[in-house]
């Protein structure tokens, strides 16, 4: 407490008496204000130019980044779906409806999981593939699957996926 009171007393004394200031510092302060006014405009312009350059550079970088994402394709990202549908086709060829239905469940789950990513890459191709997969799921899961319809739907879907996968 004694130390804090001593510091406070010194601060109040110096503030009231102004003993720690001198006339030379007042003159220097006036000269500094004049010089400061000259430099304020230059500093403001420099800061604005830097912000403008950073803003334009950031905008161009982000635009190029977004544009490059828009040019992405589904090529090479659909291999798992081709494999699942080929396995389903093999099961249909063997008249193994339970394996084909299990494959349909796996295909649907995998397709739904990947939907957000794949749709953002190419929504047109995604919509075409989604339609063929829906057809495959419908014919394979029917109560009495028609082997000819199942094969046709699977071949159509595999062909559509392969075209998008190139």
Beta strands, then each sheet from edge to edge (+ up, - down):
end
